[in-house]
């Protein structure tokens, strides 16, 4: 368990160092050898330190360098993108996408390949698909503070793009699962808008589909100013609760079927939970914190299905490592980091007690674990979030 935790801490440290790290690809083999040899070190503190250093060396430089040596003027371009996640607001839809190709229509319009862009469109685009579309591209010029200051090194999107009116995106590589989930999300979105009045329809979409922009702007600003915006954000808790409810339902139905005589219901339901957890995360918008919880749930359900008892801290560390390895760009996303901090704080709490006292202890511990990061990243933190 402690080995996985040390590697996870080292890995995210390497991502924070990023391009400033002196470790190149040639160091990866050395880091792997050091990691293997460190398991033979008898001093526990030194062994964990070597494992953390190994994780930092392996992850440093794993983020692709997409810095712009020249900031383009922007304009109309034919772009090829891969859709990472999507959401719809009140008037339009939005997708975070990775740029794979760009051809100028207007002079000096393209941004470098591998850039993450925010793509606006009238309809929700299928996650995982590769699209070619005519769009108006505009780079985001970062704010540069001349004063000495340190900022959290999450890059976010580096450019925006708006699909040209009257021009449909051309799908170069489809994604049947993304299209199926998109169809289901559209049906749920329409049902909420048809049956609920504002602002309740927007709140329902934010909680289930991860569409925070569907909430009334004035209400959204008030919630953000009060420091409780996490209530409307799809987090690991949403994914865990919803996936757990589906697994429980499968277990109940399994017990009522003849299959209960052949296979243990708990293990069979957990085996299905391995598939259900990622689907829930994708359906809920695919936020980085949701994917971390989905990976953790998948590992836990997989161990239960195999007849093993999960160790929560080890599973948490393993899910964090897998999430950072699969998508290094999202590893420094504030939502992902806050999810890891809050989950770790809760899992390491012992003897919290029962009732409202125990709940208050859990909330206060989570707040203390996340407050420094919130202060560094956003410059503010609200004490009222303890009660929320």
N, C-alpha and C positions, 0 to 999 in steps of 0.2 A: 504493500500500500504506500509506504513512504517513498519507495523508488518512483512510482508513478507521479506522486505529488512533486517530488524534486524535479523530475523531467518536465512536468507541466509548467512549473515556475520558471525554469531555465528557458523553455521554449518561448514563452511569451516575452521574457526579457530580451531574447535574441530578436524577436519581431519589433520590439520597441527601439532597439538599437538601429535596426534597419540598415539603410545604405551606409551609415557612419561606421558600421562594424568593419574591422580589418580582416575578417574571416572570409575567404573566398571558397570556391568549390573544392579546391585542393585540401582544405582543412576538414572536409566532411569525413573522409576516411580516417584521419587522425582522431577526430572526435568520436567516431564509432569505436575505435580501438580503445580509447581512454574510457569510454562508457562501459565496455565489456570488462576491462581490467579493474575498473573501480569497484566492481562487485566483489573483488577479492580483498579489498581494503578492509582491515578489521576495525578501524576507528569509524564509528557510525557517522559522526559529523562530517569528516573528511570524505567519506563515501558518498553521502548525499550532496555535498558541495561539488564533487567531481561529476556526479550525474546531472546536476543543474547546469554546470558549465558545458557539459556535452549537449544538453538540449539547446542552450543558447547558441552554441557554435553551429549546430545543425540547422537551426531555424534562421539564423542571421543571413540576410540576403535572399531568403526564399520569396520575398515579395518582388514582383517584377518592377524594374525601374522604368517608369513612364514619365519621367520629368520632361517638361517642355523647355528645350533650349530656346525656342522661339514661340511666343504666344501668337497664334493665328488671329486674324481679324474676325473670322467667323463669316458664315453665309450659307448658302444652299450647297448641299453635297449629297452624293449617293453613298450611303453608309451600309456596312454589313455588321450586324451585331448578334450576340448571343444573350438571350433574356435570362437574367438571374432571379429576379423577383418582381412582382407586380402588385399594384393596388389601384383603386379607383376612388376619386374624391367626389365632390358635389357636381362638377361640370365635366371633368375629363378623367382619363386614366393615366397612370404613370408606371414606368418600368425602369428598374435599374439594369443596365446591360453592359456587357464588355464589348468594346469596339474591336472588330476583327479586320475591317478594311474600310477605306475611305477614298473617294474620288471627287475632286473638286468640280463643282459646277460654277460657282462663283470663285474668283481667285482668292487664294489664301484662306480657305474655309476649313480644312481638315485638321484634326488633332491626331496625335500619334496612336498607332495600334496598341491594344491592351489597356487603353484608357477606360475607366468606368464612367459612364454617362447616364444622365437622367433623361429618358425618352418619353415625351408626352404624346398621347394618341387619343382618339375618340373612343376606341374599344380596347378592352384588356387583351394584351398579347400573351401567347402561350409560353409558360416558363420552360426553359430548356431548348426552345426552338432557335434556329439560326435564320435571321431575316435580312433581306435587303430592302432598303426603303429610301425614298427621297425625303430629306429633312433639312430643316434650317438649324445649323450647328452654331453654338456660341460657347466659347471657353469661359470657365469661371476663373476670374483673376483673384488669386488669394490675397487676403489682407495681410500686409507685412507691417508688424509693429517695430518701429526703430528702437524702442527701449529693450533692454535685455530681459527676456521673458522666456519661459519654457511652456510649450503647448503639447497637449496629447497628440502623438504622431499618427492619428487616424486620418487617412487621406479623403475618404468619402468619394463623391463624384467630382470629376475635374471638368466636366462640360455638360451642357444641356442641349437637347435636340427636340425639335417639334416636327412631327410628321406633317408633310405638306398636305393641304386640303385637296380632297378629291383623288388622292393617289393611295391605293391600297398597298400595304407591305407585301413583298413577294417572299414566300417561305422557301428557303433553300434546303433546309433540313427540318423536318417536322418533329414533334415531340407528342406522341399520342397521350402519354400520361398528363403532360402539362395542359393539353387541349381538353382532356376529360375533366381535370380539376378546375380549369377555367370555366367550363360549361356549368359545373356544379356551383361554383362561386357566383356566377352570373344569376343563376336561378335563386340562390339564397339572397343575393343583393336585391333582386327585383321583388322578392317576397317581403323583405323588410321595408322597402320603400313603399310598397302598395298597402301594407297592413299597419304600419306605424307612422305616427306623425312626427315632424321635427320637434325637438332634437333627438327623440328616442330612436328613430331609424338610424341616424348617424352613430349613436352610441352602440347600438346593437351590431352594426357593421364593424365598428372599431374593435369590439370585444371578440367577435367570431372570425372576421375576415382580415383583421389587422389593418383596416383602412381608417387610420386616424384622421386623414384629411376629409373624411365624410362627416365629421362632427362640425357643428356650427362654429365658425371662426371665433366669434365672441366668447362662446362657452369654452372653446379650446384654449384661448388666451387666458381666461380666468382660471381654468384648471392648472395650466402651466405656471401661472404666477403664484398659485397657492402651494406649489411643490408636490402635487399629487398626480402629475401627468402619467405616472406609471400605472395608475388604476385603469386607464383606457388603452394601455399598450399591451399587445399580445406578448406575454412573457412565458418563461418556462413553466410557471404554475398553470397557465391555461392549457398548455399542451399536455402536461402531466395529468391534470384532472380529467380532461376530455378523453385522453387515451385510456386512462384508468377506468373511466365509466364504460367505455366500449369493451374493454377486456372483461370487466365484471359482468356486463350483459352477455357476452359470449360464454362466460363460465356458467351463468344461470341457465342459458338455453342448452348448453352441453349436458348439464346435470339432468335436464328433462328429456334427453334423447337416449336412444339405446347405445350410443357411443360411450356413454359414461361407464358402461360395464367393461369396456375394452381399454380405454385410455383415461388417465387421471385428468379431471376437468381443469384443475388449476394449471397443470403443465400444458395442456392443449390450448387453453385460452391465452397463456403467456406466449406460446409459439405464434399465435395470430397477432398478439401484441407487437411482436418484432416488426411486422409489416404495417400495423395500424399506426404506430407512433410517428414514423416519417410521413405518412399520408396526412395525418392531422397537422403536422408542422407545415407541410406544403399548402394545405387547404387554408390554413390560418395566415397565409401571406409570406411564409418563409423567412421571418426575421432571424437574425443570427442567434438571439437568445432562445428562440423557439427550436431551432435546429440543435442547439446544444442540449436542451432538455429532451428532444426526440432521440438523440444518440444515446443519452444516459438511460432513457426508458427502454430503448432497444436492447442495450447491453444487459440491463436488469432482467427484462423479460426473457432474453435468450438464456441467461444463466438459470433462471427458474425452470424454463422449459427443459433444460438439460439436467435438472435435478440438483443444481447447486444453489447455495445461499449467497446472494450478492453482498459484498462489503461496500457500503455506500460511499465511503471516501475513495476507495480504489476505483469504483465505477465512475464517480464524479471526475477524478483526475484523468482516467482513461478517455471519458467522453470529451473532456476539454482538449486533450492531446489530439484526438481524432478530428474534432472540429477545426482546430487550428491547422492541422496538416491538410485536410480536405479543402479548406478555403482560407488561406493565409490573409487575404484582404479583409475578411470579416473578423479576424481574430482580435483586432484592436478596435472594433466597433464598440462604442460606449455601451450599447445594450448587451453585447456578449460579455464584456468585462463586468458589468454590474450583475449580470446573471451568475457569473462564476463567484464573485465576491459574496453575494447574498446567499447562494446555495452553500458555499463553504462555511459561512457563519452559522447557518442553521444546522448543518450536519455535525459541526464540532461542538454544539451546545449540549451539555449534559445536565441532568437534573433541573430542567426549567420549571418544573412544577405543573400543576393542573389549574384549570380555570383562567380567569382574566389575568392573574399574576403571571402565569406561565406565558400567556399570549403577549403580555407587555414585555417580558424579558426577551422573547424571541424577536419582537419588533424592534426593541431598543438595540439588540445585538446586531441585527441586520442594518439598522440605520448607522451605527458606529462603524460598521465594516465598509459601507458605501459612501459615507459622508466625505472622507478625504478625496476620493476619486471624483465625486460630484463637484467639489470645490475646485479641484484642479482643472477639470474639463469644462464646466459651465460657469464657474465663478460664483456660484451661490448654492445654498442648501437650506431647506426649510425644516424646522423642528416639528412642524405639524405632520410631516410625513411619517413620524413614529406612530401616531394614532391611525394613520391610513394604512 
